[in-house]
Amino acid sequence: MTDTKEPVFHIPKTCKAGVVVNEGPNFHVEVQDVPVPEIQPNEVLIKMNSTGVCLSDIHFMMNDWGVPKMSELGTRCAGHEGAGVIVKVGSNVKTLKPGMRAGIKPVIDTCGTCELCRTDKESYCANAVVTGLMADGSFKQYVASPERYTTVIPDGVSDYIAGPIMCSASTIYTSIKESGLQPGDWAVFPGAGGGVGMQGLQLAKAMGIRPVAIDTGAEKKKLCMENGAEHFIDFKEVSDVAEEIVKICDGIGAHAVFVTAVQAYPQSVTYLGGRIGGKVMCVGLPPAGKHHIDLDPLHMCFKKHSIQGTLVSPMCDVDKTLQFAQRGLLKPICTVYPLSQFNEVVQKLKNGQIAGRAVIDFNTPSEVGGRSKL
């Protein structure tokens, strides 16, 4: 006879969290003990095993996007790339059970009833609750999540892969999907050595698209080529990046440019060259007022070029991206750090010193250095 008993988890009163201190340009993160949240009847409590660290977290903690401060919204912990296990469910929860693996995404809840929420654009809901800004995020070991907006992590996908999929991998998947690229088309990724770009290389290759990586340095070249890039352009070694892209892309130009490195926005249209119908997909989010794209309407009309923005993914695209990982088409691109190095990691990311993705392991309190999963 099969034992169908649900696992029972000990839930402490307090837990560890990476708490932002001194919000603004000189912020830092302290590991502190904070209360474990109480859940509502329609919520589940997820114990984080790990969390990715995203540049959006840095912007929230620096408060350079022109949005309200975290502290003004009652939030102490950023983070929106969490992977863990459900340890408790509310009295009205119908389908999720303790012991199921689950993730925390950039949006923790939406209204569920507006026009956008009834399509695949629910992440644009005017009443969306932004994780790590409007509510504590995955930098906290225990997080409450509404059942209806909780993502279940399938078997065969490790926490170190699943966490970054909640934001970075699924975000670039949505952007590639919405670009309309076809197998055999050229996709250029400025900032390909970062976490979003490197997962973009893998996904593009898996979708039959031909990825070109732009970044700098031997380490990033090696990682990009190992993760699916057909070509690597070192912007510090090439005098004219746009000219090099045109040479590689059939002597014409890219079919689409996926800008994850915000410094590339001013030059991004030039990477399309003479490609009729080429697109620039805006993915990376710069500080407010910086890194604009200067457009010539004549140029746009004669070449049918377009600029399109994409935000974070709807739930359906997060599920699709998890399926790529389940099939072995998305590999780990992270370095895993212990809880004790939380601040060191966020400062490295702030200063552009992280290749791939950085993941904090809540179950490893201290360790020397990081363990590469690249």
N, C-alpha and C positions, 0 to 999 in steps of 0.2 A: 504494500500500500504506500503510495507517494505521500510524503510529508509536505503539506501545503501551508504550513505555518509561516507567517511573515516574520522576518528577522526583527529582533528588538534591539534598539541602539540606546546606549547610555548617552544622554544629552546633558552636557555640563551647563552651569549657569553663565559662565563666561568663556570666551574663546580668544584666540590670537587674531590680530588684524594689523594690516599696514595702514596706519592713520596718517593723513596729511597734516603737517604742522607748518605754520607760517605760510599759508596760501599766498601765491604770487611768484614772482621771478626767482626768489631765493627759497622756495619751499624745500622741505625734506620729509621723508616718511619714517615714522617711528613704529616699531612693533610694540603694540600695547595689548593689554587685556581689555576686552569690551564685552558688553552683555550679549548673550545669544538671543536673537529676536524671537518674540512670541508670534506664532502664525495665526492667521485668520481662518475661518472655516473652509474657504475655497483655496487655501494656499498649502504648499508643501515646504518643508525645511530641508535644504540641501547642505550637506557637509562637503565643503570644497576639499578636494585632494590637491588641486593645483590651479593656478591662474596664470594666464598669459599677461604680459605687460605691453600695452599699446600706446602709440604716440597720442591718441585721444586722451588717455589718462593723464599724460604729461600736460596737455593743454588745459584740461579741467583743473589740475592742481596749480598750474601757472596762472590760470584765469586770463588767457589772452585771446579768447574767442568772442569777447563782447557779450557773454551770457552771465547770468547771476552767479555769484560765488557758491561753491559747494556748501560752505558754512551757512550762507543765507537760506539755503534749502534744507538745512538740518543734516547734511551728509558729511561723513568723516572719512569714508573709504571709497576710493575709486575702484576701477576694475570691472571688466565686462567680458572676460574670456575665461569663465570658470568651468571646471569639470569636476564632478564629484558624485555623491550618492545621496539619494533621498533617505532621510532618517526618521521623518515624521510627516504625517499627512493630516490635514484638517478634517473636520467632521463631515463636510460636504464634498470632499474629494471623491470622485467616482472611479477613475481609471488608473491613476498613479498609485504605486505601492512602495512602502519602505523596502530598501534594497535595490531599487531600480537606479540605474545610472542616469544622471541628468546634467544639463549645462545651463549657464547663465550667459545671456546675450546682451548686446548694447542697449536694447530696449527691453525693459523688464515687464512692461504691460502696456496695453493700448485700451481704447474705450470698447472696442469689439463691435460697435454698432454703426459707425459712420460709413460713408460711401467708400473711403479708402480701406477701412478694415474689412469690407466685404469683397475686396479684390486682393491682389498680391502686392499691394502698396501700403500695407498696414503700418510699416515702419515710419511712414510719413504722417501718421495720425496726429492731429493737432493736440490731442490729449495723451500722447505717448509719454510714458515715464522713462526718462533716460537713465540708464544704469550708471552708477558712479558719479552722477551729477545731482539728480533729483531723488535718488534713493541709494543707500549703501550698496556697493557692488562686491565683486569677487575678490577684492583685497581683504575681505573678511572671511573667516573660516566657516561660518554658518550664515546662510542667506535664505530669506523667505522669498518664494516665487509663486505667482498664481498658477494653478493647475493648467488653465487654458493657454498659458503662454510659456510653459516649460518645455524645453527641448529634451527628448530622450536620446541618450547616446547608445548606439547599437553595439552589440558584441563585436570584438575584434578591432575596436578603435581605442587606442590608449588615451589616457587623460592628457598626455603631453601633446597629442595630435588634436584631440577633441577640443581642448580649451581654445587654441588659436582659431579653430574652425568657427567658433561662435561669432567671431568678428572678422578677422583679417582674411581668412581663406574664403569664407562665404561671401564677403563683400566683393572680393575680386572676381569670384565666380559670377555673381549677379552682374557685374560690370561687363564681363566677357559675354555673357548671355545676351544682355541688352544691346551690345554693340552690333549684333547680327553677323559677326564674322563666320565664315564658312571654312571647312577643312581646306588646308592649303594656303589660307590667307596669312599675311604677315602681321604680327602683333609686336609692338615695341614697348618695353617696360623701363622707363627711367626710374632709377631707384630699385633695380631688380635685386640687389643684394640685401634689402630689408625683408622683414617678415612677410608683408603683403605681396611685394614683388616676387619673392622666391616661390610663394605658393601659387602666384599667378603663372609663373613659368611652368610649374608642374601641371596645373589645370589646363592651360592652353595646349600643352603637348598632348595631354590625355584626350582633349577635344579635337585633335587633328590640326591644330593651328600652329604656325611656325613662329616661335618666340625669339625675339632679339633682346638681349639684356644690355642696359646702360648702367654703369656704375664705375667705381675706381678701385684699383688695388688687386694684387695677386690672389689674396684670400677670397675676395668676393667673386673674382673671375672663376676660380676653381669651383666655388659653391654653385654659382649660376650655371656653369656648364654641366655640373653633376645633377642639377635639378631641372634640366630640360631645355636650356637655351641652345639654339643652333649657332648663335654668334654672340660675342661679347664685345662691347665697345667701351673702352676706358676713356671717359671724357677728359681726363687729364693728359692723355697720351695722343689724342686725335685733335687736330687743329679745327676741323669742321665736322661736328657730329652729324648734322643734317645731311651733309654730302655723303658721309660714310653710310648712313641709313639708306639713302637712295640707291647707292651702289649695291648694297646687300639685297634690298627688296626689289629685285627685278629691274633695277635701273629706273624705277618709277617713284617708289616711296611706300610708306607703311599703309596698310589698310586701316589700322587703328593704333592709337597711342594711348596707353593706360598709365596716367601720371600718378605715381605713388610718391615720388620725391617732389615736393612742392616747388623747389627751386627751378624745376624744369618747365613750369607753366609758361613763362614768357617765350620760350623757344619751341614749345610743343607742336604748334601748327606747322612749323617748317619741316618737321619729321615726316609729314604726309607727302611732301614733295609734290609731284604731279598726279598723285593717285586720285582719280575721279571718285567722289563719294567717300573719301577718307574721313575718319572720325577721331576727335580727341575726346577720350573718356576721363572726366575729372573724378579722381578717387581720393587722393590725399587732401587733407584740410589744412590750409595754411593759417597762421595767425590773422586776425581780422585786418583787412586793408592791405595785405601783402601779396606779392606774386600774381599779378593780373596777366590776362592774355589780351594782347592788342590785336584786333581783328580788322581786316580790310574787306568791306562788303563785296567789292568787285572780285577779289580773290576767292571769297567764299562762294559766290554765285557761279563763276566760271568753272570752278573745280568741284562744286557741289560738296564742299567740306562742311562739317558740322561739329559742334561742341555739345557734349552731353554730360550731365552730372549724375552720379549715382551715390546713394547714401548707404546705410547698412542694409542687410538682406532681410526679406520677409522670412517667416518661419519655413515656408516650403523650400526656399533656396538653401537654408541652413541644413535641412534634411537631405537635400540633393548633394550638398558638398560632403556631408558625412558619409554618403554612399560611395563617393570617390575614394575616401579613406578606407572604407570597409573593403573595397575591391583592391586595395594596395596601390592606388594611383596617386595618393598623397602621402608622402613620407615625412617623418619628423624633421623639422628645420630649426630646432630650438636648442638652446643651452639651458640646462636646468640648474637653478640656484636654490640654496636653502633659505628658509625664512629669515635667518639672521642677516642676509645680504640684501634685504628688500630695498633699502635706500641706495645702496651701491648700484643696484641694477637700474633703478629709475633714473639715477643721475647719469649713468652710462648711456641710457637710451636718449635722455635729454640732450646729451652732447654728441650724439651720432656715433657711438662707439660699440653698437651691438650689430653683429651680422646675424641675419635670420631673425628668429624670435627668441625672447627671453621668457622663461617660465619659472614661477616660484612654486616650489613643492612644500605644501603645508605640513607634510609628514616628515620632513627633514629639517629639524630645528637649526642645525649648524653644521657647516662643512667648509673645508678650504676650497676656494675656487668654485667653478661650475662644472657640471658634467655635460659634455656636448652630446646632443642627440641629432646633430646635423648629418 
